[in-house]
Amino acid sequence: MFVNLNGKTHEIKLGLTLINLIEELGLAERKAIAIALNGEVLKREDYAGIVLSEGDSLEIVRAIGGGS
């Protein structure tokens, strides 16, 4: 099935949870990420219980520190 991930079509397995997707993307160990599913920002503790559906829209952003 397909979801929209950061503006691009991404194929995933049926029944994949959000935490599984994060692991597949290599982001599981990162603390400074935020995820919105269909326009709603999610809490990290909810990731494991969310099963992705055909056509879901995900935005994953990583916080980057810096400055002078």
PQR file of N, CA, C, O and H, with PARSE charges and radii, in Angstrom:
ATOM      1  N   MET A   1       0.851  -1.177   0.000 -0.4000 1.5000
ATOM      2  CA  MET A   1       0.000   0.000   0.000 -0.0000 2.0000
ATOM      3  C   MET A   1       0.892   1.234   0.000  0.5500 1.7000
ATOM      4  O   MET A   1       2.104   1.141   0.191 -0.5500 1.4000
ATOM      5  N   PHE A   2       0.281   2.375  -0.214 -0.4000 1.5000
ATOM      6  CA  PHE A   2       1.054   3.607  -0.359 -0.0000 2.0000
ATOM      7  C   PHE A   2       0.598   4.674   0.639  0.5500 1.7000
ATOM      8  O   PHE A   2      -0.590   4.827   0.920 -0.5500 1.4000
ATOM      9  H   PHE A   2      -0.705   2.451  -0.369  0.4000 1.0000
ATOM     10  N   VAL A   3       1.589   5.407   1.163 -0.4000 1.5000
ATOM     11  CA  VAL A   3       1.332   6.579   1.994 -0.0000 2.0000
ATOM     12  C   VAL A   3       2.113   7.743   1.386  0.5500 1.7000
ATOM     13  O   VAL A   3       2.994   7.544   0.549 -0.5500 1.4000
ATOM     14  H   VAL A   3       2.554   5.283   0.934  0.4000 1.0000
ATOM     15  N   ASN A   4       1.784   8.932   1.809 -0.4000 1.5000
ATOM     16  CA  ASN A   4       2.496  10.128   1.385 -0.0000 2.0000
ATOM     17  C   ASN A   4       3.448  10.496   2.518  0.5500 1.7000
ATOM     18  O   ASN A   4       3.004  10.832   3.616 -0.5500 1.4000
ATOM     19  H   ASN A   4       1.069   9.094   2.489  0.4000 1.0000
ATOM     20  N   LEU A   5       4.751  10.435   2.262 -0.4000 1.5000
ATOM     21  CA  LEU A   5       5.757  10.697   3.281 -0.0000 2.0000
ATOM     22  C   LEU A   5       6.577  11.908   2.866  0.5500 1.7000
ATOM     23  O   LEU A   5       7.337  11.858   1.898 -0.5500 1.4000
ATOM     24  H   LEU A   5       5.112  10.161   1.371  0.4000 1.0000
ATOM     25  N   ASN A   6       6.414  12.993   3.608 -0.4000 1.5000
ATOM     26  CA  ASN A   6       7.116  14.250   3.316 -0.0000 2.0000
ATOM     27  C   ASN A   6       6.942  14.660   1.853  0.5500 1.7000
ATOM     28  O   ASN A   6       7.891  15.074   1.187 -0.5500 1.4000
ATOM     29  H   ASN A   6       5.796  13.033   4.394  0.4000 1.0000
ATOM     30  N   GLY A   7       5.707  14.531   1.377 -0.4000 1.5000
ATOM     31  CA  GLY A   7       5.380  14.996   0.037 -0.0000 2.0000
ATOM     32  C   GLY A   7       5.651  14.022  -1.092  0.5500 1.7000
ATOM     33  O   GLY A   7       5.423  14.346  -2.258 -0.5500 1.4000
ATOM     34  H   GLY A   7       4.936  14.195   1.918  0.4000 1.0000
ATOM     35  N   LYS A   8       6.140  12.815  -0.758 -0.4000 1.5000
ATOM     36  CA  LYS A   8       6.442  11.822  -1.791 -0.0000 2.0000
ATOM     37  C   LYS A   8       5.697  10.526  -1.493  0.5500 1.7000
ATOM     38  O   LYS A   8       5.487  10.169  -0.335 -0.5500 1.4000
ATOM     39  H   LYS A   8       6.325  12.552   0.189  0.4000 1.0000
ATOM     40  N   THR A   9       5.304   9.833  -2.551 -0.4000 1.5000
ATOM     41  CA  THR A   9       4.636   8.549  -2.392 -0.0000 2.0000
ATOM     42  C   THR A   9       5.649   7.515  -1.920  0.5500 1.7000
ATOM     43  O   THR A   9       6.748   7.408  -2.466 -0.5500 1.4000
ATOM     44  H   THR A   9       5.475  10.123  -3.493  0.4000 1.0000
ATOM     45  N   HIS A  10       5.263   6.755  -0.895 -0.4000 1.5000
ATOM     46  CA  HIS A  10       6.156   5.779  -0.278 -0.0000 2.0000
ATOM     47  C   HIS A  10       5.378   4.478  -0.100  0.5500 1.7000
ATOM     48  O   HIS A  10       4.294   4.482   0.483 -0.5500 1.4000
ATOM     49  H   HIS A  10       4.371   6.843  -0.452  0.4000 1.0000
ATOM     50  N   GLU A  11       5.915   3.374  -0.592 -0.4000 1.5000
ATOM     51  CA  GLU A  11       5.243   2.086  -0.454 -0.0000 2.0000
ATOM     52  C   GLU A  11       5.619   1.445   0.876  0.5500 1.7000
ATOM     53  O   GLU A  11       6.792   1.398   1.245 -0.5500 1.4000
ATOM     54  H   GLU A  11       6.796   3.370  -1.065  0.4000 1.0000
ATOM     55  N   ILE A  12       4.603   0.949   1.596 -0.4000 1.5000
ATOM     56  CA  ILE A  12       4.826   0.279   2.877 -0.0000 2.0000
ATOM     57  C   ILE A  12       4.038  -1.024   2.911  0.5500 1.7000
ATOM     58  O   ILE A  12       3.152  -1.255   2.088 -0.5500 1.4000
ATOM     59  H   ILE A  12       3.649   0.987   1.297  0.4000 1.0000
ATOM     60  N   LYS A  13       4.380  -1.875   3.888 -0.4000 1.5000
ATOM     61  CA  LYS A  13       3.663  -3.133   4.076 -0.0000 2.0000
ATOM     62  C   LYS A  13       2.316  -2.877   4.740  0.5500 1.7000
ATOM     63  O   LYS A  13       2.174  -1.968   5.558 -0.5500 1.4000
ATOM     64  H   LYS A  13       5.099  -1.687   4.557  0.4000 1.0000
ATOM     65  N   LEU A  14       1.346  -3.679   4.381 -0.4000 1.5000
ATOM     66  CA  LEU A  14       0.031  -3.626   5.008 -0.0000 2.0000
ATOM     67  C   LEU A  14       0.177  -3.937   6.494  0.5500 1.7000
ATOM     68  O   LEU A  14       0.873  -4.884   6.860 -0.5500 1.4000
ATOM     69  H   LEU A  14       1.462  -4.417   3.716  0.4000 1.0000
ATOM     70  N   GLY A  15      -0.462  -3.160   7.344 -0.4000 1.5000
ATOM     71  CA  GLY A  15      -0.426  -3.382   8.785 -0.0000 2.0000
ATOM     72  C   GLY A  15       0.778  -2.786   9.491  0.5500 1.7000
ATOM     73  O   GLY A  15       0.972  -3.017  10.684 -0.5500 1.4000
ATOM     74  H   GLY A  15      -1.027  -2.391   7.047  0.4000 1.0000
ATOM     75  N   LEU A  16       1.588  -2.022   8.770 -0.4000 1.5000
ATOM     76  CA  LEU A  16       2.783  -1.420   9.362 -0.0000 2.0000
ATOM     77  C   LEU A  16       2.387  -0.365  10.389  0.5500 1.7000
ATOM     78  O   LEU A  16       1.509   0.460  10.134 -0.5500 1.4000
ATOM     79  H   LEU A  16       1.429  -1.835   7.800  0.4000 1.0000
ATOM     80  N   THR A  17       3.036  -0.396  11.548 -0.4000 1.5000
ATOM     81  CA  THR A  17       2.788   0.638  12.552 -0.0000 2.0000
ATOM     82  C   THR A  17       3.750   1.801  12.315  0.5500 1.7000
ATOM     83  O   THR A  17       4.756   1.669  11.618 -0.5500 1.4000
ATOM     84  H   THR A  17       3.748  -1.066  11.755  0.4000 1.0000
ATOM     85  N   LEU A  18       3.421   2.911  12.899 -0.4000 1.5000
ATOM     86  CA  LEU A  18       4.268   4.091  12.755 -0.0000 2.0000
ATOM     87  C   LEU A  18       5.659   3.826  13.316  0.5500 1.7000
ATOM     88  O   LEU A  18       6.650   4.247  12.719 -0.5500 1.4000
ATOM     89  H   LEU A  18       2.603   3.018  13.466  0.4000 1.0000
ATOM     90  N   ILE A  19       5.754   3.136  14.450 -0.4000 1.5000
ATOM     91  CA  ILE A  19       7.073   2.860  15.033 -0.0000 2.0000
ATOM     92  C   ILE A  19       7.881   1.958  14.109  0.5500 1.7000
ATOM     93  O   ILE A  19       9.097   2.120  14.004 -0.5500 1.4000
ATOM     94  H   ILE A  19       4.949   2.794  14.935  0.4000 1.0000
ATOM     95  N   ASN A  20       7.223   0.999  13.431 -0.4000 1.5000
ATOM     96  CA  ASN A  20       7.927   0.148  12.465 -0.0000 2.0000
ATOM     97  C   ASN A  20       8.479   0.976  11.313  0.5500 1.7000
ATOM     98  O   ASN A  20       9.607   0.755  10.873 -0.5500 1.4000
ATOM     99  H   ASN A  20       6.236   0.866  13.517  0.4000 1.0000
ATOM    100  N   LEU A  21       7.692   1.926  10.825 -0.4000 1.5000
ATOM    101  CA  LEU A  21       8.152   2.790   9.738 -0.0000 2.0000
ATOM    102  C   LEU A  21       9.346   3.619  10.190  0.5500 1.7000
ATOM    103  O   LEU A  21      10.319   3.761   9.449 -0.5500 1.4000
ATOM    104  H   LEU A  21       6.775   2.106  11.182  0.4000 1.0000
ATOM    105  N   ILE A  22       9.280   4.158  11.380 -0.4000 1.5000
ATOM    106  CA  ILE A  22      10.388   4.958  11.912 -0.0000 2.0000
ATOM    107  C   ILE A  22      11.657   4.115  11.986  0.5500 1.7000
ATOM    108  O   ILE A  22      12.745   4.585  11.652 -0.5500 1.4000
ATOM    109  H   ILE A  22       8.489   4.043  11.981  0.4000 1.0000
ATOM    110  N   GLU A  23      11.511   2.859  12.429 -0.4000 1.5000
ATOM    111  CA  GLU A  23      12.660   1.953  12.492 -0.0000 2.0000
ATOM    112  C   GLU A  23      13.212   1.688  11.096  0.5500 1.7000
ATOM    113  O   GLU A  23      14.427   1.718  10.895 -0.5500 1.4000
ATOM    114  H   GLU A  23      10.627   2.477  12.700  0.4000 1.0000
ATOM    115  N   GLU A  24      12.328   1.428  10.125 -0.4000 1.5000
ATOM    116  CA  GLU A  24      12.765   1.174   8.751 -0.0000 2.0000
ATOM    117  C   GLU A  24      13.502   2.371   8.158  0.5500 1.7000
ATOM    118  O   GLU A  24      14.417   2.201   7.352 -0.5500 1.4000
ATOM    119  H   GLU A  24      11.341   1.404  10.288  0.4000 1.0000
ATOM    120  N   LEU A  25      13.115   3.558   8.549 -0.4000 1.5000
ATOM    121  CA  LEU A  25      13.748   4.778   8.047 -0.0000 2.0000
ATOM    122  C   LEU A  25      15.032   5.126   8.801  0.5500 1.7000
ATOM    123  O   LEU A  25      15.718   6.084   8.445 -0.5500 1.4000
ATOM    124  H   LEU A  25      12.372   3.695   9.204  0.4000 1.0000
ATOM    125  N   GLY A  26      15.361   4.353   9.842 -0.4000 1.5000
ATOM    126  CA  GLY A  26      16.567   4.601  10.624 -0.0000 2.0000
ATOM    127  C   GLY A  26      16.448   5.768  11.582  0.5500 1.7000
ATOM    128  O   GLY A  26      17.453   6.374  11.955 -0.5500 1.4000
ATOM    129  H   GLY A  26      14.803   3.574  10.131  0.4000 1.0000
ATOM    130  N   LEU A  27      15.222   6.090  11.985 -0.4000 1.5000
ATOM    131  CA  LEU A  27      15.000   7.248  12.859 -0.0000 2.0000
ATOM    132  C   LEU A  27      14.627   6.872  14.289  0.5500 1.7000
ATOM    133  O   LEU A  27      14.357   7.757  15.101 -0.5500 1.4000
ATOM    134  H   LEU A  27      14.406   5.598  11.683  0.4000 1.0000
ATOM    135  N   ALA A  28      14.607   5.591  14.611 -0.4000 1.5000
ATOM    136  CA  ALA A  28      14.111   5.144  15.914 -0.0000 2.0000
ATOM    137  C   ALA A  28      14.919   5.687  17.092  0.5500 1.7000
ATOM    138  O   ALA A  28      14.359   5.945  18.157 -0.5500 1.4000
ATOM    139  H   ALA A  28      14.826   4.873  13.951  0.4000 1.0000
ATOM    140  N   GLU A  29      16.201   5.859  16.915 -0.4000 1.5000
ATOM    141  CA  GLU A  29      17.055   6.314  18.015 -0.0000 2.0000
ATOM    142  C   GLU A  29      17.084   7.833  18.163  0.5500 1.7000
ATOM    143  O   GLU A  29      17.621   8.353  19.140 -0.5500 1.4000
ATOM    144  H   GLU A  29      16.656   5.650  16.049  0.4000 1.0000
ATOM    145  N   ARG A  30      16.519   8.526  17.215 -0.4000 1.5000
ATOM    146  CA  ARG A  30      16.548   9.993  17.263 -0.0000 2.0000
ATOM    147  C   ARG A  30      15.448  10.519  18.172  0.5500 1.7000
ATOM    148  O   ARG A  30      14.282  10.144  18.040 -0.5500 1.4000
ATOM    149  H   ARG A  30      16.082   8.103  16.421  0.4000 1.0000
ATOM    150  N   LYS A  31      15.823  11.369  19.073 -0.4000 1.5000
ATOM    151  CA  LYS A  31      14.864  11.957  20.010 -0.0000 2.0000
ATOM    152  C   LYS A  31      14.227  13.226  19.448  0.5500 1.7000
ATOM    153  O   LYS A  31      13.094  13.563  19.790 -0.5500 1.4000
ATOM    154  H   LYS A  31      16.769  11.673  19.180  0.4000 1.0000
ATOM    155  N   ALA A  32      14.951  13.917  18.597 -0.4000 1.5000
ATOM    156  CA  ALA A  32      14.510  15.232  18.134 -0.0000 2.0000
ATOM    157  C   ALA A  32      13.785  15.148  16.792  0.5500 1.7000
ATOM    158  O   ALA A  32      14.183  15.790  15.820 -0.5500 1.4000
ATOM    159  H   ALA A  32      15.872  13.644  18.319  0.4000 1.0000
ATOM    160  N   ILE A  33      12.711  14.345  16.751 -0.4000 1.5000
ATOM    161  CA  ILE A  33      11.875  14.316  15.557 -0.0000 2.0000
ATOM    162  C   ILE A  33      10.439  14.615  15.967  0.5500 1.7000
ATOM    163  O   ILE A  33      10.034  14.377  17.105 -0.5500 1.4000
ATOM    164  H   ILE A  33      12.388  13.824  17.541  0.4000 1.0000
ATOM    165  N   ALA A  34       9.697  15.133  15.029 -0.4000 1.5000
ATOM    166  CA  ALA A  34       8.263  15.360  15.228 -0.0000 2.0000
ATOM    167  C   ALA A  34       7.554  14.754  14.028  0.5500 1.7000
ATOM    168  O   ALA A  34       8.039  14.830  12.899 -0.5500 1.4000
ATOM    169  H   ALA A  34      10.027  15.326  14.105  0.4000 1.0000
ATOM    170  N   ILE A  35       6.403  14.152  14.287 -0.4000 1.5000
ATOM    171  CA  ILE A  35       5.649  13.502  13.217 -0.0000 2.0000
ATOM    172  C   ILE A  35       4.212  13.993  13.244  0.5500 1.7000
ATOM    173  O   ILE A  35       3.564  14.035  14.290 -0.5500 1.4000
ATOM    174  H   ILE A  35       6.009  14.090  15.204  0.4000 1.0000
ATOM    175  N   ALA A  36       3.735  14.362  12.061 -0.4000 1.5000
ATOM    176  CA  ALA A  36       2.323  14.706  11.892 -0.0000 2.0000
ATOM    177  C   ALA A  36       1.704  13.652  10.981  0.5500 1.7000
ATOM    178  O   ALA A  36       2.257  13.322   9.933 -0.5500 1.4000
ATOM    179  H   ALA A  36       4.261  14.328  11.212  0.4000 1.0000
ATOM    180  N   LEU A  37       0.566  13.134  11.386 -0.4000 1.5000
ATOM    181  CA  LEU A  37      -0.186  12.157  10.603 -0.0000 2.0000
ATOM    182  C   LEU A  37      -1.499  12.799  10.206  0.5500 1.7000
ATOM    183  O   LEU A  37      -2.319  13.143  11.057 -0.5500 1.4000
ATOM    184  H   LEU A  37       0.116  13.402  12.238  0.4000 1.0000
ATOM    185  N   ASN A  38      -1.688  12.957   8.908 -0.4000 1.5000
ATOM    186  CA  ASN A  38      -2.901  13.591   8.385 -0.0000 2.0000
ATOM    187  C   ASN A  38      -3.165  14.944   9.046  0.5500 1.7000
ATOM    188  O   ASN A  38      -4.302  15.293   9.363 -0.5500 1.4000
ATOM    189  H   ASN A  38      -1.021  12.678   8.217  0.4000 1.0000
ATOM    190  N   GLY A  39      -2.066  15.702   9.246 -0.4000 1.5000
ATOM    191  CA  GLY A  39      -2.169  17.054   9.771 -0.0000 2.0000
ATOM    192  C   GLY A  39      -2.179  17.181  11.282  0.5500 1.7000
ATOM    193  O   GLY A  39      -2.231  18.295  11.802 -0.5500 1.4000
ATOM    194  H   GLY A  39      -1.142  15.419   8.989  0.4000 1.0000
ATOM    195  N   GLU A  40      -2.129  16.061  12.005 -0.4000 1.5000
ATOM    196  CA  GLU A  40      -2.157  16.095  13.470 -0.0000 2.0000
ATOM    197  C   GLU A  40      -0.800  15.676  14.025  0.5500 1.7000
ATOM    198  O   GLU A  40      -0.322  14.579  13.737 -0.5500 1.4000
ATOM    199  H   GLU A  40      -2.086  15.155  11.582  0.4000 1.0000
ATOM    200  N   VAL A  41      -0.177  16.547  14.823 -0.4000 1.5000
ATOM    201  CA  VAL A  41       1.107  16.223  15.437 -0.0000 2.0000
ATOM    202  C   VAL A  41       0.874  15.166  16.510  0.5500 1.7000
ATOM    203  O   VAL A  41      -0.039  15.274  17.329 -0.5500 1.4000
ATOM    204  H   VAL A  41      -0.566  17.438  15.057  0.4000 1.0000
ATOM    205  N   LEU A  42       1.728  14.136  16.484 -0.4000 1.5000
ATOM    206  CA  LEU A  42       1.560  12.989  17.371 -0.0000 2.0000
ATOM    207  C   LEU A  42       2.524  13.026  18.548  0.5500 1.7000
ATOM    208  O   LEU A  42       3.592  13.634  18.474 -0.5500 1.4000
ATOM    209  H   LEU A  42       2.470  14.048  15.819  0.4000 1.0000
ATOM    210  N   LYS A  43       2.134  12.369  19.633 -0.4000 1.5000
ATOM    211  CA  LYS A  43       3.015  12.184  20.784 -0.0000 2.0000
ATOM    212  C   LYS A  43       3.848  10.927  20.552  0.5500 1.7000
ATOM    213  O   LYS A  43       3.345   9.930  20.034 -0.5500 1.4000
ATOM    214  H   LYS A  43       1.266  11.875  19.693  0.4000 1.0000
ATOM    215  N   ARG A  44       5.113  10.978  20.934 -0.4000 1.5000
ATOM    216  CA  ARG A  44       6.023   9.843  20.748 -0.0000 2.0000
ATOM    217  C   ARG A  44       5.466   8.562  21.372  0.5500 1.7000
ATOM    218  O   ARG A  44       5.619   7.484  20.798 -0.5500 1.4000
ATOM    219  H   ARG A  44       5.521  11.788  21.355  0.4000 1.0000
ATOM    220  N   GLU A  45       4.835   8.662  22.521 -0.4000 1.5000
ATOM    221  CA  GLU A  45       4.325   7.463  23.193 -0.0000 2.0000
ATOM    222  C   GLU A  45       3.176   6.799  22.431  0.5500 1.7000
ATOM    223  O   GLU A  45       2.805   5.666  22.739 -0.5500 1.4000
ATOM    224  H   GLU A  45       4.711   9.538  22.987  0.4000 1.0000
ATOM    225  N   ASP A  46       2.618   7.486  21.452 -0.4000 1.5000
ATOM    226  CA  ASP A  46       1.519   6.921  20.655 -0.0000 2.0000
ATOM    227  C   ASP A  46       1.994   6.205  19.392  0.5500 1.7000
ATOM    228  O   ASP A  46       1.202   5.513  18.753 -0.5500 1.4000
ATOM    229  H   ASP A  46       2.919   8.406  21.202  0.4000 1.0000
ATOM    230  N   TYR A  47       3.255   6.354  19.019 -0.4000 1.5000
ATOM    231  CA  TYR A  47       3.748   5.824  17.749 -0.0000 2.0000
ATOM    232  C   TYR A  47       3.496   4.323  17.583  0.5500 1.7000
ATOM    233  O   TYR A  47       3.091   3.886  16.506 -0.5500 1.4000
ATOM    234  H   TYR A  47       3.898   6.917  19.538  0.4000 1.0000
ATOM    235  N   ALA A  48       3.730   3.531  18.630 -0.4000 1.5000
ATOM    236  CA  ALA A  48       3.629   2.068  18.513 -0.0000 2.0000
ATOM    237  C   ALA A  48       2.202   1.600  18.261  0.5500 1.7000
ATOM    238  O   ALA A  48       2.001   0.546  17.657 -0.5500 1.4000
ATOM    239  H   ALA A  48       4.060   3.886  19.504  0.4000 1.0000
ATOM    240  N   GLY A  49       1.218   2.353  18.707 -0.4000 1.5000
ATOM    241  CA  GLY A  49      -0.167   1.933  18.569 -0.0000 2.0000
ATOM    242  C   GLY A  49      -0.858   2.407  17.306  0.5500 1.7000
ATOM    243  O   GLY A  49      -2.037   2.118  17.101 -0.5500 1.4000
ATOM    244  H   GLY A  49       1.381   3.209  19.198  0.4000 1.0000
ATOM    245  N   ILE A  50      -0.145   3.131  16.454 -0.4000 1.5000
ATOM    246  CA  ILE A  50      -0.768   3.679  15.246 -0.0000 2.0000
ATOM    247  C   ILE A  50      -0.448   2.783  14.057  0.5500 1.7000
ATOM    248  O   ILE A  50       0.711   2.640  13.666 -0.5500 1.4000
ATOM    249  H   ILE A  50       0.813   3.367  16.621  0.4000 1.0000
ATOM    250  N   VAL A  51      -1.488   2.182  13.487 -0.4000 1.5000
ATOM    251  CA  VAL A  51      -1.341   1.372  12.279 -0.0000 2.0000
ATOM    252  C   VAL A  51      -1.637   2.276  11.084  0.5500 1.7000
ATOM    253  O   VAL A  51      -2.693   2.902  11.005 -0.5500 1.4000
ATOM    254  H   VAL A  51      -2.429   2.298  13.804  0.4000 1.0000
ATOM    255  N   LEU A  52      -0.696   2.328  10.172 -0.4000 1.5000
ATOM    256  CA  LEU A  52      -0.841   3.205   9.012 -0.0000 2.0000
ATOM    257  C   LEU A  52      -1.840   2.636   8.016  0.5500 1.7000
ATOM    258  O   LEU A  52      -1.985   1.420   7.887 -0.5500 1.4000
ATOM    259  H   LEU A  52       0.163   1.819  10.236  0.4000 1.0000
ATOM    260  N   SER A  53      -2.527   3.531   7.314 -0.4000 1.5000
ATOM    261  CA  SER A  53      -3.555   3.153   6.346 -0.0000 2.0000
ATOM    262  C   SER A  53      -3.214   3.710   4.971  0.5500 1.7000
ATOM    263  O   SER A  53      -2.484   4.693   4.840 -0.5500 1.4000
ATOM    264  H   SER A  53      -2.409   4.518   7.419  0.4000 1.0000
ATOM    265  N   GLU A  54      -3.755   3.065   3.962 -0.4000 1.5000
ATOM    266  CA  GLU A  54      -3.590   3.519   2.582 -0.0000 2.0000
ATOM    267  C   GLU A  54      -3.951   5.000   2.472  0.5500 1.7000
ATOM    268  O   GLU A  54      -5.014   5.425   2.924 -0.5500 1.4000
ATOM    269  H   GLU A  54      -4.349   2.267   4.068  0.4000 1.0000
ATOM    270  N   GLY A  55      -3.054   5.777   1.866 -0.4000 1.5000
ATOM    271  CA  GLY A  55      -3.323   7.186   1.625 -0.0000 2.0000
ATOM    272  C   GLY A  55      -2.999   8.120   2.775  0.5500 1.7000
ATOM    273  O   GLY A  55      -3.167   9.332   2.641 -0.5500 1.4000
ATOM    274  H   GLY A  55      -2.190   5.432   1.499  0.4000 1.0000
ATOM    275  N   ASP A  56      -2.531   7.585   3.920 -0.4000 1.5000
ATOM    276  CA  ASP A  56      -2.148   8.462   5.028 -0.0000 2.0000
ATOM    277  C   ASP A  56      -1.078   9.442   4.565  0.5500 1.7000
ATOM    278  O   ASP A  56      -0.260   9.130   3.700 -0.5500 1.4000
ATOM    279  H   ASP A  56      -2.394   6.600   4.029  0.4000 1.0000
ATOM    280  N   SER A  57      -1.100  10.623   5.156 -0.4000 1.5000
ATOM    281  CA  SER A  57      -0.113  11.650   4.865 -0.0000 2.0000
ATOM    282  C   SER A  57       0.735  11.878   6.111  0.5500 1.7000
ATOM    283  O   SER A  57       0.220  12.248   7.166 -0.5500 1.4000
ATOM    284  H   SER A  57      -1.765  10.876   5.859  0.4000 1.0000
ATOM    285  N   LEU A  58       2.040  11.653   5.979 -0.4000 1.5000
ATOM    286  CA  LEU A  58       2.972  11.798   7.093 -0.0000 2.0000
ATOM    287  C   LEU A  58       3.986  12.888   6.785  0.5500 1.7000
ATOM    288  O   LEU A  58       4.493  12.994   5.669 -0.5500 1.4000
ATOM    289  H   LEU A  58       2.459  11.352   5.123  0.4000 1.0000
ATOM    290  N   GLU A  59       4.265  13.686   7.790 -0.4000 1.5000
ATOM    291  CA  GLU A  59       5.351  14.659   7.715 -0.0000 2.0000
ATOM    292  C   GLU A  59       6.272  14.358   8.885  0.5500 1.7000
ATOM    293  O   GLU A  59       5.852  14.394  10.041 -0.5500 1.4000
ATOM    294  H   GLU A  59       3.852  13.599   8.697  0.4000 1.0000
ATOM    295  N   ILE A  60       7.528  14.063   8.582 -0.4000 1.5000
ATOM    296  CA  ILE A  60       8.516  13.791   9.617 -0.0000 2.0000
ATOM    297  C   ILE A  60       9.582  14.871   9.520  0.5500 1.7000
ATOM    298  O   ILE A  60      10.199  15.057   8.472 -0.5500 1.4000
ATOM    299  H   ILE A  60       7.869  14.034   7.642  0.4000 1.0000
ATOM    300  N   VAL A  61       9.791  15.576  10.616 -0.4000 1.5000
ATOM    301  CA  VAL A  61      10.806  16.629  10.647 -0.0000 2.0000
ATOM    302  C   VAL A  61      11.787  16.351  11.771  0.5500 1.7000
ATOM    303  O   VAL A  61      11.425  15.841  12.831 -0.5500 1.4000
ATOM    304  H   VAL A  61       9.290  15.425  11.468  0.4000 1.0000
ATOM    305  N   ARG A  62      13.041  16.700  11.511 -0.4000 1.5000
ATOM    306  CA  ARG A  62      14.097  16.531  12.503 -0.0000 2.0000
ATOM    307  C   ARG A  62      14.575  17.897  12.956  0.5500 1.7000
ATOM    308  O   ARG A  62      14.846  18.779  12.140 -0.5500 1.4000
ATOM    309  H   ARG A  62      13.336  17.114  10.650  0.4000 1.0000
ATOM    310  N   ALA A  63      14.675  18.060  14.259 -0.4000 1.5000
ATOM    311  CA  ALA A  63      15.206  19.312  14.802 -0.0000 2.0000
ATOM    312  C   ALA A  63      16.721  19.312  14.632  0.5500 1.7000
ATOM    313  O   ALA A  63      17.390  18.313  14.893 -0.5500 1.4000
ATOM    314  H   ALA A  63      14.456  17.344  14.922  0.4000 1.0000
ATOM    315  N   ILE A  64      17.241  20.440  14.193 -0.4000 1.5000
ATOM    316  CA  ILE A  64      18.678  20.582  13.988 -0.0000 2.0000
ATOM    317  C   ILE A  64      19.143  21.789  14.784  0.5500 1.7000
ATOM    318  O   ILE A  64      18.635  22.897  14.611 -0.5500 1.4000
ATOM    319  H   ILE A  64      16.697  21.251  13.981  0.4000 1.0000
ATOM    320  N   GLY A  65      20.112  21.561  15.655 -0.4000 1.5000
ATOM    321  CA  GLY A  65      20.656  22.646  16.457 -0.0000 2.0000
ATOM    322  C   GLY A  65      21.750  23.372  15.695  0.5500 1.7000
ATOM    323  O   GLY A  65      22.292  22.861  14.715 -0.5500 1.4000
ATOM    324  H   GLY A  65      20.525  20.661  15.796  0.4000 1.0000
ATOM    325  N   GLY A  66      22.054  24.529  16.145 -0.4000 1.5000
ATOM    326  CA  GLY A  66      23.127  25.280  15.502 -0.0000 2.0000
ATOM    327  C   GLY A  66      23.072  26.729  15.931  0.5500 1.7000
ATOM    328  O   GLY A  66      22.341  27.104  16.847 -0.5500 1.4000
ATOM    329  H   GLY A  66      21.613  24.944  16.940  0.4000 1.0000
ATOM    330  N   GLY A  67      23.829  27.497  15.276 -0.4000 1.5000
ATOM    331  CA  GLY A  67      23.850  28.914  15.593 -0.0000 2.0000
ATOM    332  C   GLY A  67      25.246  29.360  15.947  0.5500 1.7000
ATOM    333  O   GLY A  67      26.210  28.602  15.833 -0.5500 1.4000
ATOM    334  H   GLY A  67      24.423  27.193  14.531  0.4000 1.0000
ATOM    335  N   SER A  68      25.338  30.593  16.376 -0.4000 1.5000
ATOM    336  CA  SER A  68      26.664  31.128  16.683 -0.0000 2.0000
ATOM    337  C   SER A  68      26.930  31.188  18.148  0.5500 1.7000
ATOM    338  O   SER A  68      28.007  31.616  18.563 -0.5500 1.4000
ATOM    339  H   SER A  68      24.555  31.208  16.469  0.4000 1.0000
TER
END
